[in-house]
Amino acid sequence: MILVTGGAGYIGGVTAEKLLKLGERVVIYDNLSRGYRDAVPRAATLIESDISDREKLRETFQRFPIRGVLHFAAFALVGESMTDPALYFRNNLAAALTLLDEAQSAGVGRFIFSSTCAIFGDQNPSPIAETSPKSPINPYGESKLAFERALHWHHQIHGMAYFSLRYFNACGATAERGERHDPETHLIPLVLEAAAGERDAIHILGDDYPTPDGTCVRDYIHVEDLADAHIAALNAGPELSGCYNLGTGRGHSVREVIDIARRVTGREIPTQVVPRRPGDPPELVADPSLIREKLGWHHRHDLESAIRSAWEFKQRS
Ligand SMILES: NC(=O)c1ccc[n+]([C@@H]2O[C@H](COP(=O)([O-])OP(=O)(O)OC[C@H]3O[C@@H](n4cnc5c(N)ncnc54)[C@H](O)[C@@H]3O)[C@@H](O)[C@H]2O)c1
């Protein structure tokens, strides 16, 4: 049985859906602060609670034979973390430590953590390898990096297997689940809102970066490929414990994303160039060699397939 924290959210919900299809039993642990009850797959058991609630966690680990924790529950808005850093350290570090503690005490063998490319900051040349310097430029990235270090030491001292998966830009949808953040800050859903006429134009945050077309380049990874990586980490030997960069290895600029979205949707998508946002690195692309080699994971979807799935999800919802 697998405990999925944050399974009422975007990536956790898709991963839970995939685990259930593989015949795994799933308990979702989510306080619904930023998730949706209807995103919880019907076949999963939902525990509506906070990961800072030690008693509830203890009771959950006693009640279910959990062999692995997939820990998605966190706050993930960079801008919010810049105005309320304590919120981020409390939820993404302190509350996560309570979860880790209780998982460890209950004898759970494996912990898989949703980390992020935000731990690398804005100074690294692309592609970014696991060994690239870590220098977060916001409390969100810092809180994730701090928890990675806690996991490393838990592994060293208590022997718990761990896999920290540093996602680059998650995108796309399954037939039933997709991105529903509020506020939405991610490029692809915003572009699709513009395509659907729900916003006047998509703002391009700077077109004078040192990239081929002047707009920022990111590594977009389909949420189903992310889910597959979690399944690979659940099945990998414990000696492969560690941190893995998780992206496709291919970058796309903001303008490329918009062009693909125009092709997929057949809509106009008006754009407006506005000034750069502080702290946006020109390019963030993963070097996924390590996860390919050690966990045998490979992405299956390209950006067009991700945008198409997100557009289909948007039209259905
Ligand atoms: N979306 C991305 O592009 C991206 C990129 C890198 C890393 N990540 C990480 O992946 C994870 C999932 O991201 P997402 O986009 O699915 O986010 P999401 O906001 O859709 O889902 C997070 C879920 O966690 C729950 N949650 C938050 N704090 C909780 C708490 N204290 N107790 C119980 N439940 C709690 C929320 O209610 C929500 O359902 C996060 O840890 C995020 O930092 C996401």
The ligand as an SDF file (V2000), in Angstrom:
LIG
                    3D

 44 48  0  0  0  0  0  0  0  0999 V2000
    3.8230   21.6460  -10.7600 N   0  0  0  0  0  0  0  0  0  0  0  0
    5.1260   21.7500  -11.0310 C   0  0  0  0  0  0  0  0  0  0  0  0
    5.5310   22.1700  -12.1320 O   0  0  0  0  0  0  0  0  0  0  0  0
    6.1460   21.3450   -9.9940 C   0  0  0  0  0  0  0  0  0  0  0  0
    7.5090   21.4760  -10.3150 C   0  0  0  0  0  0  0  0  0  0  0  0
    8.4540   21.0880   -9.3600 C   0  0  0  0  0  0  0  0  0  0  0  0
    8.0570   20.5530   -8.1520 C   0  0  0  0  0  0  0  0  0  0  0  0
    6.7170   20.4440   -7.8650 N   0  0  0  0  0  0  0  0  0  0  0  0
    6.3330   19.8700   -6.5670 C   0  0  0  0  0  0  0  0  0  0  0  0
    5.4200   18.8140   -6.8060 O   0  0  0  0  0  0  0  0  0  0  0  0
    4.4790   18.7170   -5.7390 C   0  0  0  0  0  0  0  0  0  0  0  0
    3.0730   18.6850   -6.2940 C   0  0  0  0  0  0  0  0  0  0  0  0
    2.8550   19.8370   -7.0870 O   0  0  0  0  0  0  0  0  0  0  0  0
    1.4200   20.1330   -7.7090 P   0  0  0  0  0  0  0  0  0  0  0  0
    1.6270   21.0430   -8.8560 O   0  0  0  0  0  0  0  0  0  0  0  0
    0.6990   18.8520   -7.8800 O   0  0  0  0  0  0  0  0  0  0  0  0
    0.7710   20.9750   -6.4900 O   0  0  0  0  0  0  0  0  0  0  0  0
   -0.7650   21.0700   -6.0200 P   0  0  0  0  0  0  0  0  0  0  0  0
   -0.8710   22.3490   -5.2820 O   0  0  0  0  0  0  0  0  0  0  0  0
   -1.6880   20.7990   -7.1590 O   0  0  0  0  0  0  0  0  0  0  0  0
   -0.8890   19.8540   -4.9810 O   0  0  0  0  0  0  0  0  0  0  0  0
   -0.3630   19.9150   -3.6750 C   0  0  0  0  0  0  0  0  0  0  0  0
   -1.3650   19.2330   -2.7570 C   0  0  0  0  0  0  0  0  0  0  0  0
   -0.8060   19.1870   -1.4370 O   0  0  0  0  0  0  0  0  0  0  0  0
   -1.8240   19.4990   -0.5030 C   0  0  0  0  0  0  0  0  0  0  0  0
   -1.1650   20.0260    0.7080 N   0  0  0  0  0  0  0  0  0  0  0  0
   -0.3710   21.1210    0.7950 C   0  0  0  0  0  0  0  0  0  0  0  0
    0.0720   21.2600    2.0590 N   0  0  0  0  0  0  0  0  0  0  0  0
   -0.4470   20.2420    2.7850 C   0  0  0  0  0  0  0  0  0  0  0  0
   -0.3640   19.8370    4.1410 C   0  0  0  0  0  0  0  0  0  0  0  0
    0.3440   20.5430    5.0320 N   0  0  0  0  0  0  0  0  0  0  0  0
   -1.0050   18.7150    4.5330 N   0  0  0  0  0  0  0  0  0  0  0  0
   -1.7520   17.9930    3.6540 C   0  0  0  0  0  0  0  0  0  0  0  0
   -1.8850   18.3310    2.3560 N   0  0  0  0  0  0  0  0  0  0  0  0
   -1.2360   19.4410    1.9200 C   0  0  0  0  0  0  0  0  0  0  0  0
   -2.7350   20.5060   -1.2040 C   0  0  0  0  0  0  0  0  0  0  0  0
   -4.0380   20.5380   -0.6670 O   0  0  0  0  0  0  0  0  0  0  0  0
   -2.7090   19.9600   -2.6470 C   0  0  0  0  0  0  0  0  0  0  0  0
   -3.7540   19.0420   -2.8760 O   0  0  0  0  0  0  0  0  0  0  0  0
    4.7720   19.8970   -4.8040 C   0  0  0  0  0  0  0  0  0  0  0  0
    5.5560   19.3980   -3.7360 O   0  0  0  0  0  0  0  0  0  0  0  0
    5.5810   20.8400   -5.6710 C   0  0  0  0  0  0  0  0  0  0  0  0
    6.4780   21.5990   -4.8950 O   0  0  0  0  0  0  0  0  0  0  0  0
    5.7530   20.8190   -8.7520 C   0  0  0  0  0  0  0  0  0  0  0  0
  1  2  1  0
  2  3  2  0
  2  4  1  0
  4  5  1  0
  4 44  2  0
  5  6  2  0
  6  7  1  0
  7  8  2  0
  8  9  1  0
  8 44  1  0
  9 10  1  0
  9 42  1  0
 10 11  1  0
 11 12  1  0
 11 40  1  0
 12 13  1  0
 13 14  1  0
 14 15  2  0
 14 16  1  0
 14 17  1  0
 17 18  1  0
 18 19  2  0
 18 20  1  0
 18 21  1  0
 21 22  1  0
 22 23  1  0
 23 24  1  0
 23 38  1  0
 24 25  1  0
 25 26  1  0
 25 36  1  0
 26 27  1  0
 26 35  1  0
 27 28  2  0
 28 29  1  0
 29 30  1  0
 29 35  2  0
 30 31  1  0
 30 32  2  0
 32 33  1  0
 33 34  2  0
 34 35  1  0
 36 37  1  0
 36 38  1  0
 38 39  1  0
 40 41  1  0
 40 42  1  0
 42 43  1  0
M  CHG  2   8   1  16  -1
M  END
$$$$
